[in-house]
Amino acid sequence: MTTERPRTVGVILAGGLARRMGGGDKPMREIGGRSILDHVVERVSPQCDGLILNANGDPARFAAFDLPVVPDTVADNPGPLAGVLAALDWTAENRPETEWVLSVAGDCPFLPRDLVARLHEIRQGENAKLAVAASGGRTHPVVGLWKVALRVDLRHALVEEDMRKIDRWTARYPLATVDWPADPVDPFFNANTVEDLSEAETLAKLAL
């Protein structure tokens, strides 16, 4: 673990309803004989100063991962921004020395192993308050760096303004966008459907 970057807690966002897969927990679906969540943890954990899981419902179903399970603190499943807020609040309470949270989607099994380092490098170089990942000409707003100090502003946007789209909120702040190559495998490929799971089996043989 490098000491050159700021301390960063990672949160895996696993609070989605997986409607396109018929319900259930997408991160628990398997690729290459291991759950997607296993792949995510393996790639992200070495890059962070602690890892938590944002998920609603019975936390016991994730007991095998030995991670703190932090539910949304805003009602009615308002989406990934609620998961980010829960992670910022958890970090402020449990890791007060930590100023940054990395969020990643729980259905992205091929995340870059240099994700945290590059996001911080570009963010610092551009003096931005937030950083987001991109690949193949698309941004991935769920994958990014969040400053813990912005949690009060985020709660206001969620609760008082009923804001749901991540990019609407991040547009309010100086934002760094960090691009990764999409070949041979897009590191932000996400498994949304049963067909995606089949494709992921093939891509897993190419992912670094």
C-alpha positions as CSV (number, residue, x, y, z in Angstrom):
1,M,0.0,0.0,0.0
2,T,1.5,3.3,-1.1
3,T,1.9,6.2,1.3
4,E,2.0,8.7,-1.5
5,R,-1.8,9.0,-1.9
6,P,-4.3,10.2,0.7
7,R,-5.9,7.6,2.9
8,T,-8.9,6.2,1.1
9,V,-11.7,3.9,2.2
10,G,-13.3,1.9,-0.5
11,V,-17.0,1.2,-0.8
12,I,-18.5,-1.5,-3.0
13,L,-22.0,-0.5,-4.0
14,A,-24.2,-3.6,-3.9
15,G,-27.6,-2.0,-3.1
16,G,-29.2,-2.4,-6.6
17,L,-32.3,-4.4,-7.2
18,A,-30.9,-6.5,-10.2
19,R,-34.2,-6.3,-12.1
20,R,-32.6,-7.2,-15.4
21,M,-31.3,-10.4,-13.8
22,G,-34.6,-11.3,-12.2
23,G,-33.7,-10.0,-8.8
24,G,-31.3,-11.0,-6.1
25,D,-27.7,-9.9,-5.5
26,K,-25.8,-9.4,-8.8
27,P,-22.5,-9.4,-7.0
28,M,-23.1,-12.9,-5.8
29,R,-23.5,-14.3,-9.4
30,E,-20.4,-16.3,-10.5
31,I,-17.7,-15.8,-13.1
32,G,-15.0,-18.4,-13.4
33,G,-16.3,-20.3,-10.4
34,R,-16.1,-17.3,-8.1
35,S,-18.6,-14.6,-7.3
36,I,-18.4,-11.2,-8.9
37,L,-18.0,-9.7,-5.5
38,D,-14.9,-11.9,-4.9
39,H,-13.3,-10.5,-8.0
40,V,-14.2,-6.9,-7.0
41,V,-12.8,-7.4,-3.4
42,E,-9.6,-8.9,-4.8
43,R,-8.9,-6.0,-7.1
44,V,-9.9,-3.1,-4.8
45,S,-8.9,-4.1,-1.3
46,P,-5.1,-3.8,-1.8
47,Q,-5.7,-0.2,-3.1
48,C,-7.6,1.0,-0.1
49,D,-7.2,1.7,3.6
50,G,-10.2,-0.5,4.5
51,L,-13.2,-1.7,2.5
52,I,-16.9,-1.6,3.2
53,L,-20.0,-3.0,1.5
54,N,-23.1,-0.9,0.8
55,A,-26.1,-3.2,0.8
56,N,-29.6,-3.3,2.1
57,G,-31.5,-6.2,3.7
58,D,-30.0,-9.0,5.8
59,P,-26.2,-8.4,6.0
60,A,-25.7,-12.1,7.0
61,R,-25.7,-13.1,3.3
62,F,-22.3,-11.3,2.9
63,A,-20.8,-12.8,6.1
64,A,-18.2,-14.8,4.2
65,F,-16.5,-11.5,3.1
66,D,-15.9,-10.3,6.6
67,L,-16.6,-6.7,5.6
68,P,-18.7,-4.0,7.4
69,V,-22.1,-4.0,5.6
70,V,-23.5,-0.4,5.6
71,P,-27.1,0.1,4.5
72,D,-28.5,3.2,2.9
73,T,-29.6,5.9,5.3
74,V,-32.1,7.4,2.8
75,A,-35.3,5.5,2.3
76,D,-36.9,4.0,-0.8
77,N,-33.8,2.8,-2.6
78,P,-32.9,6.2,-4.2
79,G,-29.9,4.7,-6.0
80,P,-26.1,4.7,-5.9
81,L,-25.9,8.3,-4.5
82,A,-27.5,7.0,-1.3
83,G,-24.8,4.3,-1.1
84,V,-22.1,6.9,-1.5
85,L,-23.7,9.0,1.2
86,A,-23.8,6.0,3.6
87,A,-20.1,5.4,2.9
88,L,-19.2,9.0,3.6
89,D,-21.1,9.0,6.8
90,W,-19.6,5.7,7.9
91,T,-16.1,6.9,7.1
92,A,-16.6,10.2,9.0
93,E,-17.7,8.2,12.1
94,N,-15.3,5.3,12.0
95,R,-12.2,6.6,10.2
96,P,-12.2,10.3,11.0
97,E,-8.6,10.6,9.8
98,T,-9.7,9.6,6.3
99,E,-10.8,12.3,3.8
100,W,-11.6,10.3,0.8
101,V,-13.9,7.4,-0.3
102,L,-13.6,5.4,-3.4
103,S,-16.8,4.0,-4.8
104,V,-17.0,1.1,-7.2
105,A,-19.9,-0.9,-8.6
106,G,-20.4,-4.4,-7.1
107,D,-21.0,-5.9,-10.6
108,C,-17.7,-4.8,-12.2
109,P,-15.3,-7.8,-12.0
110,F,-12.4,-6.4,-14.0
111,L,-11.7,-3.1,-12.2
112,P,-8.2,-1.6,-12.7
113,R,-5.5,-2.4,-10.2
114,D,-4.3,1.2,-10.4
115,L,-7.7,2.7,-9.9
116,V,-7.1,4.6,-6.7
117,A,-3.6,5.8,-7.6
118,R,-4.6,7.2,-10.9
119,L,-7.8,8.9,-9.7
120,H,-5.9,10.6,-7.0
121,E,-3.0,11.6,-9.3
122,I,-5.3,13.3,-11.8
123,R,-7.5,14.8,-9.2
124,Q,-4.5,16.4,-7.4
125,G,-3.1,17.6,-10.7
126,E,-6.3,19.3,-11.6
127,N,-7.1,20.5,-8.1
128,A,-10.5,18.8,-8.3
129,K,-12.8,17.9,-5.5
130,L,-14.1,14.8,-7.2
131,A,-12.8,12.3,-9.7
132,V,-14.6,9.8,-11.9
133,A,-13.4,7.0,-14.2
134,A,-14.0,6.7,-17.9
135,S,-13.3,4.2,-20.7
136,G,-14.3,3.7,-24.3
137,G,-15.7,7.2,-24.6
138,R,-18.0,6.8,-21.7
139,T,-17.8,8.0,-18.1
140,H,-18.7,5.7,-15.2
141,P,-20.1,8.0,-12.5
142,V,-20.4,5.1,-10.0
143,V,-16.7,4.6,-10.0
144,G,-14.9,7.6,-8.5
145,L,-13.4,9.5,-5.5
146,W,-15.6,11.4,-3.1
147,K,-14.5,13.9,-0.5
148,V,-15.9,13.0,2.9
149,A,-16.4,16.7,3.7
150,L,-19.1,16.9,1.0
151,R,-21.4,14.5,2.8
152,V,-23.7,17.3,4.2
153,D,-24.1,18.8,0.8
154,L,-24.9,15.3,-0.7
155,R,-27.5,14.6,2.0
156,H,-29.2,17.9,1.2
157,A,-29.3,17.1,-2.5
158,L,-30.7,13.6,-1.9
159,V,-33.3,14.5,0.8
160,E,-34.3,18.0,0.1
161,E,-33.8,18.1,-3.7
162,D,-34.7,14.5,-4.5
163,M,-31.6,14.2,-6.6
164,R,-30.9,10.8,-8.1
165,K,-28.4,11.1,-10.9
166,I,-24.8,11.0,-9.9
167,D,-23.6,13.2,-12.8
168,R,-26.1,16.0,-11.9
169,W,-24.5,16.2,-8.4
170,T,-20.9,15.9,-9.5
171,A,-21.4,18.7,-12.0
172,R,-21.6,21.1,-9.1
173,Y,-17.9,20.7,-8.3
174,P,-14.5,20.7,-10.0
175,L,-14.4,17.2,-11.4
176,A,-11.5,15.2,-12.8
177,T,-12.2,12.5,-15.4
178,V,-9.6,9.7,-15.7
179,D,-9.6,7.5,-18.8
180,W,-8.6,3.9,-19.1
181,P,-8.2,1.9,-22.3
182,A,-11.1,-0.4,-23.1
183,D,-9.0,-3.0,-25.0
184,P,-8.6,-5.9,-24.7
185,V,-11.1,-5.7,-21.8
186,D,-13.0,-2.7,-20.6
187,P,-12.1,-2.5,-16.9
188,F,-15.5,-1.1,-16.1
189,F,-17.5,-3.8,-17.9
190,N,-20.5,-4.5,-15.7
191,A,-22.7,-7.6,-15.6
192,N,-26.3,-6.4,-15.8
193,T,-27.9,-9.3,-17.5
194,V,-27.6,-13.0,-17.8
195,E,-26.1,-12.5,-21.3
196,D,-23.4,-10.2,-19.7
197,L,-22.5,-13.1,-17.4
198,S,-21.8,-15.3,-20.4
199,E,-19.6,-12.6,-22.0
200,A,-17.8,-12.0,-18.7
201,E,-16.7,-15.7,-18.7
202,T,-14.9,-15.1,-22.0
203,L,-13.5,-11.7,-20.9
204,A,-12.1,-13.1,-17.7
205,K,-9.5,-15.1,-19.7
206,L,-8.2,-11.8,-21.1
207,A,-8.4,-9.5,-18.0
208,L,-5.1,-8.6,-16.3
